[in-house]
Amino acid sequence: MKTHVIAMPHEATTELVDRLESEGFEPQIWGGFDNAWENRTSNVGWKLSTNHTFEYDAPGQNYKIGGKTVGILLGHWTLWKALDYMGNEDSYHIMEADIKFVSGWRERFGKAMRDVPDDWDMVYAGSCCTQGVSEHVRGEVYRSKPQCLHWYIVRSKALKTLIHTNQKAESPIDIQLVLDTHPKLNVYTILPRLADQHNTDLVS
């Protein structure tokens, strides 16, 4: 399966590619933005910030997301732009470098994709925070508004919506998707998720 993987410059991409190839993927590395400058003592790397405040759950607090969060958002957004401009596939697997597959994922993935309705725009194979926002469809497929982006599949026809609804860097990208993008697309989730993240405890 052709796959685009967002990875930081400091990550061991050779090991990452070998690991994904062993799982049956054909990974292409998309260089992310090493923008975690809040705790950096040197001037190496990006230093991108945002003018937009996140007011959804803290109105009047003037909260702005930090550099690392801006960098993660730009990693996904620039990849969507590139795929929309140069891609020629009907759909794309997109992963983050810290993906960790669960046992038996392959068989479950094949069955779930057969159960996904034909109208799908995005399918989350890796996700978090799905409780209370999911409606069962069939098998392990749910209509949902998930968070976390360590593995999702997106149709090419949905790329322009992703690009258009995420022009501002005002919240973490997975939350922006829930608030501004998911209402405009047909989004499904495979539950329980097929992949976790290394060194991260995810909420179901």
C-alpha positions in Angstrom: 0.0 0.0 0.0 1.4 3.3 -1.1 1.8 5.5 2.0 3.0 9.0 2.8 4.7 9.3 6.2 5.3 12.6 8.0 8.6 12.5 9.7 10.9 15.1 11.4 14.5 15.6 10.0 16.0 14.1 13.2 14.0 10.9 13.0 15.6 7.6 11.9 13.8 7.3 8.5 15.8 4.3 7.3 14.6 2.3 10.3 11.1 3.7 9.8 10.9 2.7 6.1 12.2 -0.8 6.9 9.5 -1.2 9.6 6.7 -0.1 7.4 7.9 -2.1 4.4 7.9 -5.2 6.7 4.2 -4.5 7.3 3.5 -4.4 3.6 3.5 -0.6 3.0 5.4 1.3 0.3 6.4 4.4 2.4 7.4 7.8 1.0 8.8 10.2 3.6 7.3 13.7 3.7 9.7 16.0 5.6 7.9 17.7 8.5 8.7 21.0 10.2 11.1 20.8 13.1 9.4 23.7 14.8 9.6 22.7 18.5 11.4 25.9 19.3 9.9 26.6 22.7 12.6 24.6 24.5 15.4 25.0 22.0 18.6 26.7 23.0 20.0 27.0 19.4 18.6 28.8 16.4 18.6 25.7 14.3 15.3 24.8 12.7 12.1 26.7 12.0 10.5 29.3 14.2 7.0 29.6 12.9 4.2 30.9 15.0 0.5 31.9 14.6 -1.5 35.1 15.0 -4.7 33.1 15.6 -6.1 32.5 19.1 -7.9 29.3 20.1 -11.2 30.5 21.7 -13.4 27.4 21.4 -13.1 26.1 25.0 -11.4 29.0 26.6 -13.0 32.2 25.3 -11.1 35.4 26.2 -7.9 33.6 27.3 -6.0 34.7 24.2 -4.4 31.2 24.0 -2.2 30.5 21.0 -0.8 27.1 20.1 3.0 26.7 20.3 5.6 26.1 17.7 5.6 22.3 17.8 1.8 22.3 17.2 2.1 24.7 14.3 4.8 22.5 12.8 2.6 19.4 13.0 -0.3 21.2 11.4 1.9 22.4 8.5 3.3 18.9 8.0 -0.2 17.6 7.2 -1.4 20.7 5.4 1.6 20.9 3.0 1.3 17.2 2.2 -2.4 17.7 1.3 -1.4 20.5 -1.0 1.2 18.4 -2.7 -1.1 15.5 -3.2 -3.9 17.7 -4.5 -1.5 19.3 -7.0 0.6 16.4 -8.1 -1.1 13.2 -6.9 -2.8 10.8 -9.2 -4.3 8.2 -6.8 -7.9 7.8 -5.8 -6.9 7.7 -2.1 -3.8 8.0 0.1 -2.6 6.5 3.3 -1.1 9.1 5.6 0.9 8.2 8.7 3.0 9.9 11.3 6.4 8.4 12.1 5.5 7.2 15.6 2.9 4.7 14.4 2.8 1.3 16.1 0.6 -1.4 14.7 -1.6 -3.6 16.9 -1.5 -7.4 16.5 -3.7 -8.7 13.7 -4.3 -5.3 12.1 -4.0 -6.5 8.5 -6.9 -8.9 8.6 -9.1 -6.4 10.5 -8.2 -3.6 8.1 -9.2 -5.6 5.0 -12.6 -6.5 6.5 -13.2 -3.0 7.8 -12.5 -1.4 4.4 -15.1 -3.8 2.8 -17.6 -2.6 5.4 -16.9 1.1 4.9 -19.8 2.8 3.0 -19.0 3.8 -0.6 -19.4 7.5 0.3 -16.3 7.7 2.5 -14.0 10.7 2.3 -11.7 9.8 5.3 -11.1 6.6 7.2 -9.2 6.7 10.5 -7.4 3.4 11.1 -5.5 5.0 14.0 -7.4 7.3 16.2 -8.2 8.5 19.8 -10.9 10.2 21.8 -13.8 8.5 19.9 -16.1 7.7 22.9 -19.3 9.6 22.7 -18.7 10.8 19.2 -19.2 7.5 17.3 -22.2 5.9 15.6 -21.9 2.2 14.7 -22.2 1.4 11.0 -21.3 -2.3 10.6 -18.5 -4.6 11.8 -15.7 -2.5 13.2 -16.7 0.6 11.2 -18.2 3.7 12.9 -19.2 7.1 11.7 -17.2 9.3 14.0 -15.3 12.5 14.8 -12.0 11.1 16.0 -8.8 12.8 17.0 -5.1 11.7 16.5 -3.6 11.5 13.0 -1.1 8.7 13.2 -2.9 6.7 10.4 -5.7 7.9 8.2 -6.8 7.3 4.6 -8.1 10.2 2.6 -9.8 10.3 -0.8 -8.4 12.7 -3.4 -11.8 14.3 -3.7 -11.6 15.4 -0.1 -8.2 17.1 -0.3 -9.5 20.5 -1.3 -11.9 20.5 1.7 -9.0 19.6 4.0 -6.9 22.4 2.6 -9.7 25.0 2.6 -10.9 24.3 6.2 -7.4 24.4 7.7 -6.1 27.7 6.4 -5.6 29.0 10.0 -3.3 27.6 12.6 -5.5 28.1 15.6 -5.7 24.7 17.3 -4.0 21.3 17.1 -4.7 19.9 13.7 -6.8 17.0 14.8 -9.0 19.3 16.8 -9.3 21.7 13.8 -10.4 18.7 11.7 -13.1 17.8 14.2 -14.4 21.4 14.4 -14.1 22.6 10.8 -13.5 19.7 8.5 -15.4 16.6 9.6 -18.8 18.3 9.4 -18.2 18.7 5.6 -17.0 15.2 4.9 -18.1 11.6 5.4 -15.7 10.4 8.1 -15.4 6.8 9.4 -13.3 5.2 12.0 -12.2 1.6 12.5 -12.6 0.6 16.2 -10.9 -0.6 18.1 -8.1 1.3 16.4 -5.5 -0.7 14.3 -2.5 1.3 15.4 -1.2 3.1 18.5 1.6 5.6 18.8 5.1 4.9 20.3 5.6 6.4 23.8 2.0 7.8 23.9 -0.9 6.6 25.9 -4.0 7.2 23.8 -7.5 7.6 25.0 -10.0 5.2 23.3 
